[in-house]
C-alpha cells in the first residue's frame, strides 16, 4: 500500500479548524479507497509560535518539510502581529523557499451555490487563474530610510526576470492546452508600467508560438475585472503577475459564491520540493472557535493535492462528494447564507465518501491543474498513522477524532 507523507500546518485562526477537517476527509477517503494511506505530521507554526519564539516558523523549518509528499496549509494572519510579519514569516517563506512558482486557483460555481452574477449560466464561470508566485510585486525587494523624519522614504520594487516569466507562461499555456477550450488570457498593465510589464507581454507572445493550438488574448488588469463580471464565459485560463492574480482570484472566488469554497495550489512543477495546498480564505479571527468556518475550500484544496500526488480517481471521488454536499442548502455554512457548522459539513462529506462506490458519475474535477498539470466498515481509519505534536492547540482535538475512527495516533 502506498503511503503519502503530508505536512499539516493549520497556521492561525480558522486554519486550526479547517485543516483538522481536511485531515478527516483525506483519511476517510484513504480508508474507503484502500490502495493508499496518509502519514499526517503536524507543525504548530504561526502566531502562537511567534509569541513563544519570536518567529513564525523555526529557522530549519523548511528542512522539516523537505521530504514530505505535499503540504496542507490553513491560513496565516493574527490581529496582534503585523500582517507582513505573519505572511513573510510563514507562507511566503515556504512558497519562495521551495520555489513554488505557480500559484494555481481553479474557480467555478459548485452545485447548489447561489452565485451573485445574474446572467451567469451553468458552466459560464469555469476558470483557472495562474499566478506568478516567486517574484514580481512580491519579490520582497525594497526598504525604508530616514524613518520618523519628514524626508522618510519607502520603496517596494517589482522584480521580473526573463526566466521567471518564461516558466510561468509555459505553465499557463500547458494548462490551457489541457483544458477543453484551449484559451489563455494574459493580464497586463503595460500601458502604464513600461518596462517589466512590456517584457511580460513580449515573453507571452514569444511563448504563445510554442502552443499553436491555444488561442491567446491580452487584457489590461482593469478590463479583466470588468470582463470577469460582465462576460464570464469569455474567460477560461488566466495568467497574471503576483499582485494582479492575487486580487483577481479573490474577485473570482466571490463571484463563484464565497472565498470559503476556493482552493489554491502553490506548485513546484518540476517536483524538486513539496507543493503546498490551501484554501484562499484568511484566518477570520472573528469566527474562530465558533464552528462557523466553511471547510469546502480546504476539501477542494485536498482534491488538488490528490491530483498532484498521482491519485486522480480519489480526487474525482472526493470532488463528487464535495459537490453532493454543496448541492444541499441545509449543509451551507454562514458565508453561503446557511446555518451548517464546520463539523456538520465535514461529517456530511465523510458520509458521502463512505457511500460513494468510487465509480465516476460525470462530476467535474480540475484534472491537470495541480500537475502542471456502501456501509462504512468498523474502524475505517485502521492502519493510518498520525503524528501528533502536543503543543499544537488543534492537534490533540484532531488526533482524538482520528483515533475514534481507528487511526494509530503517535505522540511526538
C-alpha positions as CSV (number, residue, x, y, z in Angstrom):
1,X,0.0,0.0,0.0
2,X,1.3,3.4,-0.9
3,X,2.0,5.9,1.9
4,X,1.9,9.6,1.4
5,X,3.6,11.9,3.9
6,X,1.6,15.0,4.3
7,X,2.7,18.0,6.4
8,X,-0.2,19.8,8.0
9,X,0.2,23.4,9.0
10,X,-3.0,24.9,10.4
11,X,-1.4,28.3,11.0
12,X,-3.7,30.9,12.5
13,X,-7.4,31.5,13.2
14,X,-9.8,29.1,11.5
15,X,-6.9,27.3,9.9
16,X,-6.9,25.4,13.2
17,X,-10.4,24.2,12.4
18,X,-10.4,23.6,8.7
19,X,-7.1,21.7,8.5
20,X,-8.2,19.0,11.0
21,X,-11.4,18.8,9.0
22,X,-9.3,18.3,5.8
23,X,-7.3,15.5,7.6
24,X,-10.5,13.7,8.5
25,X,-11.8,13.8,4.9
26,X,-8.5,12.7,3.4
27,X,-8.2,9.9,6.0
28,X,-11.8,8.7,5.3
29,X,-11.0,8.8,1.6
30,X,-7.9,6.7,2.0
31,X,-9.8,4.2,4.1
32,X,-12.6,3.9,1.6
33,X,-10.1,3.6,-1.3
34,X,-7.9,1.0,0.3
35,X,-4.9,1.4,-2.0
36,X,-3.0,4.2,-0.2
37,X,-2.7,5.7,3.2
38,X,-1.5,9.0,4.7
39,X,1.0,9.9,7.3
40,X,0.0,13.3,8.7
41,X,2.6,15.3,10.6
42,X,1.5,18.5,12.3
43,X,3.6,21.6,12.5
44,X,2.4,24.2,15.1
45,X,3.7,27.2,13.3
46,X,2.1,30.6,13.1
47,X,1.1,33.4,15.5
48,X,1.3,31.2,18.7
49,X,4.8,30.1,17.7
50,X,5.8,33.7,17.1
51,X,4.7,34.8,20.5
52,X,6.6,31.9,22.1
53,X,9.8,32.0,19.9
54,X,9.8,35.4,18.1
55,X,9.5,33.7,14.7
56,X,6.6,32.3,12.7
57,X,8.4,29.1,12.0
58,X,11.8,27.7,13.0
59,X,14.9,28.6,11.1
60,X,15.2,25.0,10.0
61,X,11.5,24.6,9.2
62,X,12.0,24.1,5.5
63,X,14.3,21.1,6.3
64,X,11.5,19.5,8.3
65,X,9.1,19.8,5.3
66,X,11.5,18.9,2.5
67,X,10.9,15.1,2.5
68,X,7.1,15.4,2.5
69,X,4.9,14.5,-0.5
70,X,2.8,17.6,0.0
71,X,1.8,20.3,2.4
72,X,-1.7,21.1,3.6
73,X,-1.8,24.7,4.9
74,X,-4.5,26.6,6.7
75,X,-4.1,30.3,7.0
76,X,-1.6,33.0,8.1
77,X,-2.7,36.1,9.9
78,X,-3.0,37.3,13.5
79,X,-4.6,40.5,14.6
80,X,-1.9,41.0,17.2
81,X,1.0,40.6,14.8
82,X,1.7,42.8,11.7
83,X,0.4,41.2,8.5
84,X,3.8,41.5,6.8
85,X,5.4,39.5,9.6
86,X,2.8,36.7,9.5
87,X,2.9,36.4,5.7
88,X,6.6,36.7,5.1
89,X,7.5,34.7,8.2
90,X,5.5,31.6,7.2
91,X,3.5,31.2,4.0
92,X,5.8,33.2,1.7
93,X,8.9,31.7,3.4
94,X,7.6,28.2,2.3
95,X,6.5,29.3,-1.2
96,X,9.7,31.0,-2.0
97,X,12.0,28.6,-0.2
98,X,10.5,25.7,-2.2
99,X,10.3,27.7,-5.4
100,X,6.6,27.1,-5.7
101,X,6.4,29.5,-8.6
102,X,3.0,28.5,-9.9
103,X,0.0,29.5,-7.7
104,X,-3.0,27.9,-9.3
105,X,-6.6,28.8,-8.4
106,X,-9.5,27.0,-10.1
107,X,-12.8,28.7,-9.8
108,X,-16.3,27.6,-10.8
109,X,-19.8,27.7,-9.3
110,X,-20.4,24.4,-7.4
111,X,-23.8,22.7,-7.4
112,X,-26.3,24.3,-5.0
113,X,-24.4,27.6,-4.6
114,X,-26.2,30.8,-5.4
115,X,-23.5,32.9,-7.2
116,X,-24.1,36.7,-7.3
117,X,-23.9,37.0,-11.1
118,X,-27.5,37.1,-12.5
119,X,-26.6,36.5,-16.2
120,X,-24.1,33.6,-15.5
121,X,-25.4,30.4,-16.9
122,X,-24.3,26.8,-15.9
123,X,-20.7,26.4,-16.8
124,X,-20.2,30.0,-17.8
125,X,-17.9,30.7,-14.8
126,X,-15.2,28.0,-15.1
127,X,-11.8,29.5,-14.8
128,X,-8.3,28.7,-13.6
129,X,-6.1,31.6,-12.6
130,X,-2.4,31.1,-12.8
131,X,-0.4,33.5,-10.6
132,X,3.3,34.0,-10.8
133,X,4.3,33.2,-7.3
134,X,8.0,33.8,-6.9
135,X,8.8,37.3,-7.9
136,X,7.0,40.4,-9.4
137,X,5.4,42.8,-6.9
138,X,6.0,40.3,-4.0
139,X,9.7,39.8,-4.6
140,X,10.5,41.4,-1.3
141,X,12.9,44.0,-2.7
142,X,12.8,47.4,-1.1
143,X,13.3,49.2,2.1
144,X,12.8,52.3,4.3
145,X,15.1,55.1,5.2
146,X,15.0,58.2,7.5
147,X,12.1,56.7,9.4
148,X,10.3,59.3,11.6
149,X,11.7,62.2,9.7
150,X,10.0,64.5,7.1
151,X,12.2,63.0,4.4
152,X,11.3,59.4,5.2
153,X,11.2,57.2,2.1
154,X,9.9,53.7,1.4
155,X,10.2,51.5,-1.7
156,X,8.8,48.2,-2.9
157,X,10.4,47.1,-6.1
158,X,8.7,44.8,-8.6
159,X,11.2,42.3,-10.0
160,X,10.6,40.3,-13.1
161,X,13.1,38.0,-14.7
162,X,13.0,36.5,-18.2
163,X,13.4,33.1,-16.7
164,X,10.6,33.7,-14.2
165,X,8.2,35.0,-16.8
166,X,9.0,32.3,-19.3
167,X,8.4,29.5,-16.9
168,X,5.1,30.8,-15.6
169,X,3.9,31.5,-19.2
170,X,4.8,28.0,-20.3
171,X,3.0,26.5,-17.3
172,X,-0.1,28.6,-18.1
173,X,0.0,27.7,-21.8
174,X,0.3,24.0,-21.0
175,X,-2.6,24.2,-18.6
176,X,-4.7,26.0,-21.1
177,X,-3.8,23.4,-23.7
178,X,-5.0,20.6,-21.3
179,X,-8.4,22.2,-20.9
180,X,-11.3,21.8,-23.4
181,X,-11.4,25.4,-24.6
182,X,-7.7,25.8,-25.0
183,X,-7.9,29.6,-24.4
184,X,-5.5,31.7,-22.3
185,X,-5.9,35.3,-21.3
186,X,-2.7,37.2,-20.4
187,X,-3.4,40.0,-17.9
188,X,-1.1,43.0,-18.1
189,X,-0.6,46.7,-17.2
190,X,1.9,47.5,-19.9
191,X,0.2,50.8,-20.8
192,X,1.4,52.3,-17.5
193,X,4.3,50.0,-16.4
194,X,6.5,50.4,-19.4
195,X,9.4,48.2,-18.6
196,X,8.7,45.0,-16.7
197,X,5.1,44.6,-17.9
198,X,6.2,45.3,-21.5
199,X,8.7,42.4,-21.1
200,X,5.9,40.3,-19.7
201,X,3.8,40.9,-22.8
202,X,6.8,40.2,-25.2
203,X,7.6,36.9,-23.5
204,X,3.9,35.9,-23.5
205,X,3.8,36.5,-27.3
206,X,7.0,34.5,-27.8
207,X,5.9,31.5,-25.7
208,X,2.5,31.6,-27.5
209,X,4.2,30.5,-30.7
210,X,5.1,27.2,-29.0
211,X,1.4,26.4,-28.4
212,X,-0.3,26.8,-31.8
213,X,-3.5,25.0,-30.5
214,X,-4.1,27.6,-27.7
215,X,-5.8,30.8,-28.6
216,X,-4.5,33.7,-26.6
217,X,-5.7,37.3,-25.9
218,X,-4.4,40.1,-23.7
219,X,-6.3,42.3,-21.3
220,X,-5.3,45.2,-19.1
221,X,-6.0,44.2,-15.5
222,X,-8.8,46.7,-15.0
223,X,-10.5,45.5,-18.1
224,X,-10.1,41.9,-16.9
225,X,-12.1,42.6,-13.8
226,X,-14.9,44.0,-15.9
227,X,-14.8,41.0,-18.2
228,X,-15.0,38.6,-15.2
229,X,-18.2,40.3,-14.1
230,X,-19.8,41.1,-17.5
231,X,-18.6,38.2,-19.7
232,X,-17.6,35.3,-17.5
233,X,-18.0,32.7,-20.3
234,X,-15.4,34.5,-22.4
235,X,-12.6,33.5,-19.9
236,X,-11.0,30.2,-19.2
237,X,-7.4,30.1,-18.2
238,X,-5.9,33.4,-17.0
239,X,-2.2,34.2,-16.2
240,X,-1.2,37.3,-14.3
241,X,1.5,38.7,-12.1
242,X,1.8,38.0,-8.4
243,X,-0.2,41.1,-7.3
244,X,-2.7,41.2,-10.2
245,X,-3.6,37.5,-9.8
246,X,-3.8,37.8,-6.0
247,X,-6.6,40.4,-6.5
248,X,-8.3,38.8,-9.5
249,X,-8.5,35.4,-7.8
250,X,-10.3,36.8,-4.7
251,X,-12.8,38.5,-7.0
252,X,-13.2,35.2,-8.8
253,X,-14.0,33.4,-5.6
254,X,-16.5,36.0,-4.6
255,X,-18.2,35.7,-8.0
256,X,-18.4,32.0,-7.5
257,X,-20.2,32.4,-4.2
258,X,-17.7,32.7,-1.4
259,X,-14.0,32.9,-0.5
260,X,-14.8,30.0,1.8
261,X,-15.0,27.5,-1.1
262,X,-12.0,28.5,-3.1
263,X,-8.8,26.4,-3.2
264,X,-5.3,27.0,-4.3
265,X,-2.1,25.1,-5.0
266,X,1.4,26.5,-4.7
267,X,3.1,24.3,-7.2
268,X,6.7,23.4,-7.9
269,X,6.0,21.9,-11.4
270,X,9.5,20.3,-11.5
271,X,8.8,18.5,-8.2
272,X,12.1,19.3,-6.7
273,X,10.3,20.3,-3.5
274,X,6.9,19.6,-1.9
275,X,4.0,21.6,-3.2
276,X,1.5,23.3,-0.8
277,X,-2.3,23.4,-1.0
278,X,-4.5,25.7,0.9
279,X,-7.9,27.5,1.0
280,X,-7.6,31.1,-0.1
281,X,-9.6,32.5,2.8
282,X,-7.9,34.3,5.6
283,X,-7.6,33.4,9.3
284,X,-11.0,35.0,10.1
285,X,-10.4,35.5,13.8
286,X,-13.9,36.9,14.2
287,X,-15.4,33.5,13.7
288,X,-12.6,31.4,15.1
289,X,-13.7,28.7,17.6
290,X,-17.4,29.1,16.8
291,X,-17.7,26.2,14.3
292,X,-18.7,28.6,11.5
293,X,-15.8,28.2,9.1
294,X,-16.5,26.7,5.7
295,X,-14.2,23.8,5.2
296,X,-15.1,23.3,1.5
297,X,-12.1,25.4,0.4
298,X,-9.8,23.0,2.3
299,X,-11.5,20.0,0.9
300,X,-11.2,21.3,-2.7
301,X,-7.5,22.0,-2.0
302,X,-7.3,18.4,-0.9
303,X,-8.6,17.4,-4.3
304,X,-5.8,19.4,-5.9
305,X,-3.3,17.7,-3.5
306,X,-4.6,14.3,-4.6
307,X,-4.2,15.2,-8.3
308,X,-0.7,16.3,-7.6
309,X,0.5,13.2,-5.8
310,X,-1.0,11.0,-8.6
311,X,-4.3,9.9,-7.2
312,X,-6.8,11.2,-9.9
313,X,-9.5,8.6,-9.2
314,X,-9.5,9.5,-5.5
315,X,-9.5,13.2,-6.4
316,X,-12.6,12.7,-8.6
317,X,-14.3,10.8,-5.9
318,X,-13.7,13.5,-3.3
319,X,-14.9,16.2,-5.7
320,X,-18.1,14.3,-6.3
321,X,-18.7,14.1,-2.6
322,X,-18.0,17.8,-2.1
323,X,-20.5,18.7,-4.9
324,X,-23.1,16.4,-3.4
325,X,-22.8,18.2,-0.1
326,X,-22.8,21.8,-1.6
327,X,-25.9,20.8,-3.6
328,X,-27.8,20.5,-0.3
329,X,-28.7,24.0,1.1
330,X,-29.1,22.5,4.5
331,X,-25.3,22.0,4.5
332,X,-24.4,25.5,3.6
333,X,-22.3,27.4,6.1
334,X,-22.9,31.0,7.1
335,X,-20.8,32.5,4.3
336,X,-23.2,30.8,1.8
337,X,-26.3,32.0,3.6
338,X,-26.9,28.8,5.6
339,X,-26.5,27.7,9.2
340,X,-24.5,24.5,8.9
341,X,-21.4,24.1,11.1
342,X,-17.9,23.1,10.2
343,X,-18.5,19.8,11.8
344,X,-21.8,19.1,10.0
345,X,-20.2,19.8,6.6
346,X,-17.2,17.7,7.4
347,X,-19.3,14.8,8.6
348,X,-21.5,15.0,5.6
349,X,-18.5,14.8,3.2
350,X,-17.1,11.8,5.1
351,X,-20.5,10.1,5.0
352,X,-20.7,10.7,1.2
353,X,-17.2,9.2,0.8
354,X,-18.3,6.1,2.6
355,X,-21.4,5.8,0.5
356,X,-19.7,6.6,-2.8
357,X,-18.7,3.5,-4.7
358,X,-15.7,5.1,-6.4
359,X,-17.4,5.0,-9.9
360,X,-17.3,8.2,-11.8
361,X,-20.7,9.8,-12.5
362,X,-19.7,12.7,-14.6
363,X,-18.6,15.1,-11.9
364,X,-16.0,17.7,-13.0
365,X,-12.6,17.8,-11.4
366,X,-9.7,20.1,-12.2
367,X,-7.6,17.4,-13.8
368,X,-4.2,18.8,-14.7
369,X,-4.4,21.9,-12.5
370,X,-2.2,20.6,-9.7
371,X,0.1,18.7,-12.0
372,X,1.1,21.4,-14.4
373,X,-0.8,19.7,-14.6
374,X,-21.9,1.3,0.8
375,X,-21.8,0.9,4.7
376,X,-18.6,2.0,6.3
377,X,-16.6,-0.8,7.8
378,X,-15.8,-0.7,11.6
379,X,-12.7,1.4,12.3
380,X,-12.4,2.9,8.8
381,X,-9.1,4.6,9.6
382,X,-7.3,1.5,10.8
383,X,-3.8,1.3,9.6
384,X,-3.4,5.1,9.2
385,X,-0.6,6.6,11.4
386,X,-0.9,10.1,12.7
387,X,1.9,12.0,14.4
388,X,0.6,14.5,17.0
389,X,2.6,17.4,18.2
390,X,1.2,18.2,21.6
391,X,2.0,21.9,21.5
392,X,-0.4,22.4,18.6
393,X,-3.7,23.7,20.0
394,X,-5.8,21.9,17.4
395,X,-3.6,18.8,17.3
396,X,-5.0,16.8,20.2
397,X,-8.5,17.5,19.1
398,X,-7.9,16.4,15.5
399,X,-5.9,13.4,16.8
400,X,-8.7,12.3,19.1
401,X,-11.2,12.4,16.3
402,X,-8.9,10.4,14.0
403,X,-8.3,7.9,16.9
404,X,-12.0,7.5,17.3
405,X,-12.1,6.1,13.8
406,X,-9.3,3.7,14.4
407,X,-6.2,5.6,13.4
408,X,-3.0,4.9,15.2
409,X,-2.1,8.2,16.9
410,X,1.6,8.6,17.9
411,X,2.5,11.4,20.3
412,X,5.8,13.1,19.4
